[in-house]
């Protein structure tokens, strides 16, 4: 098994030569076998263990076991305690999802702090097959049907799985032959989790029906991984052709695609879902977008947990959620003749304006614009509704959310920040004192 292990990590380029890696060790058979194989292969490593406090007594036992194991072979040991149930409740997650997020976030911080090249987990071939069936039942699409890959990433960290070349039976034999000590997680034998039901009920039946099930599934997963690679490359090329990136005058980036281009997609639902997947949109929201496509009503809004999308004059615009940040405005009083020599490049970006100081009553304050707001745009003889002004300026829905207005002590709009001054506060030939207004849009 050691030779197979060495060949696999070499073929998959899992461990950078000579660099120290971090082994995620629970204390069970699989992770103890991985640790022993890495030690015999001469791979420099440290050990990390998470105590999720989900099994009273046993979790502390496991933590102490791994601590002693690391000390016995003289390697660095890292451990952490998590209140997993509280974290899951606070973040609206299931226990498994919460534990996964907690441990991989912690692994990422350890790697950045200590310079570990990657994190190795003890997933094996049976885990990959079980993941295939779990994802098949969840309906994740082709992206979930290649099982567990030898390497992936989380945040800034590379995750590697050097035991994917081995089955659970291979690992059991190796542990017995090497007389390796380990701890047993009693929950592995319970049938309350869907994965355990697959492991203890479905897998034995499939192996009974098809004696070559394991080797057949290994080949299937490899082919599906290759199909997914072709598919992903095609989607990536499509994304490069369809999505355009811009930066709003209000400081936030956004992407957009033409609605006419969406209409040409085939199969439309599948490809649009793939294009929107990085923005967190679910298949149900994609269906809503396609259903609204025939009306193409500007301002129609769609949201995911992290992003929002809206129709805007023949485009679907995508940006992060919750763009409600107000600009910051400072004012400085000065003589007009003196201020004339202080102009800087920010003024070309409409972030600096000058007004007649004697036409406003201090203090000045910034607020979000409101539907009933009116002002007299610079250069115009009459007041206008601010909503009409913004519409004429072709601001999209998200830009409108970021519009701030600077008002004086009487509540009168002095400046639609970054867009237009009120005509009544303009600098004129009779101006003696000016206020220099400077805005920072974040």
Residue, then its C-alpha position, 0 to 999 in steps of 0.5 A: x500500500x505504501x508503494x501505491x500511496x507514493x505513486x498516487x501522490x506523485x501522479x497527482x502532484x499532491x505534495x510539494x517536494x520538501x515543503x511541510x504539510x498539515x495533516x487533518x487527523x481525527x484519530x480514526x482508522x483513516x487519518x491514522x493510516x494517512x499519518x503513518x504512510x506520510x511518516x514512512x514516505x518521509x513527508x514533513x508534516x504537522x498535525x491538526x485536530x478539531x474538537x467539535x464537542x458533538x459526542x460528549x466524552x469521546x471528543x475529548x478522548x479523541x483530542x488527547x489521543x491525537x495529541x499523544x500520537x503527535x508527541x510520540x513521533x515528535x511533530x508539531x500539534x495544533x488543536x482547537x475547540x468549537x461550539x459547533x451546535x451554537x455556530x450552526x444555529x447562529x448561521x442557519x447551517x446544518x451540523x455537518x456544514x457548520x463543522x466543515x466550514x469551521x475546520x477548513x477555515x481554521x486549517x486555512x488560518x494555520x496554513x497562512x500563519x505557519x506556511x504549510x504548503x497544503x492540508x491533507x485529509x483522509x478521504x478514500x475511494x469509498x468516500x468518493x463513491x458515497x459522495x457521488x450517490x449523495x450528490x445524485x440524490x441531491x440533484x447537484x448536476x454534473x458538478x457533483x457526480x465526479x465524487x471527491x477530487x484528489x485536490x481542491x481549494x478552500x479560501x487560500x488553501x489547497x486541500x489534498x486527499x492522498x488516500x483516494x487510491x485506497x478503499x476502506x478495506x485496503x485501509x483496514x488491512x493496512x491498519x491491522x497489519x501495521x498494528x496501528x492504534x486508533x479511536x473509533x467514532x461510534x456514530x459511523x455505525x449509526x443509520x441516522x445520517x444519509x451517508x451512513x445509510x448509503x454506506x451500510x445499506x446501499x453499498x453492500x447491496x450494489x457490491x452483491x449485485x455487481x462484484x466489480x462495483x468498486x473498480x467500475x465506479x472508480x472508472x466511472x468517476x474518472x470519466x465523469x471528472x473528465x466530462x466535467x472538465x470539458x463542460x467547465x471549460x466550455x462554460x468558462x469560455x461562454x462566461x468570458x464571451x457573455x459577461x462584461x465587468x464595469x465599475x460604477x461611478x459610485x465605487x462598486x464593481x458589477x457585471x452584466x450580460x445582454x438579455x438578447x444573448x441570454x435568449x440565444x443560449x441553448x439549453x438556456x436554463x442549464x447554461x444560464x444557471x452555470x453562468x450565474x452559479x458563481x453569484x449564488x443563484x439557485x435553479x429556482x431563481x434562474x427559472x424566475x429570471x427566464x420567466x420574466x425575460x419576455x417582459x424585460x421590465x427594467x428594475x425587476x430584481x432577483x436575489x441570492x444570499x450574496x448577490x443581486x441581479x436586475x434587468x436594466x435596459x436590455x441587460x442583466x446586471x449582477x452585483x453584491x447585495x446590500x449596496x446602501x453605503x452613503x458617501x462621506x462629505x466634508x466641507x471647508x470654507x475659503x475665499x473664492x479667489x484663493x480656492x480657484x488655485x486648489x483644484x485637483x484631479x478628483x474634481x474631474x470625477x465630480x467628487x469635489x464641488x464648490x458652492x456659495x457659502x452664503x446661500x446655505x444654512x449650516x450644518x450640512x448632512x448626508x442622507x439617502x434620496x427619497x421618492x418625493x425629493x425635488x431640487x433645481x439641477x445646476x443650469x436649469x430654471x425650475x425644480x425637478x423630481x430627483x427620481x426623474x433626474x436619476x431616470x434621465x441619467x440612466x442610473x441602474x437600480x443598484x446605483x440609485x441605491x447608492x445615491x446620497x443627497x447633501x442637505x442644509x439645515x433647512x432640509x434643502x438639497x444642496x448636492x446630489x453627491x457625485x452627480x449635480x449641484x442645486x442651481x441655487x447654491x452655485x458660485x456666481x460673480x458675486x460670490x465672496x466665500x465658498x464651501x469646498x465640498x469633498x465626497x468619498x464614495x466607498 
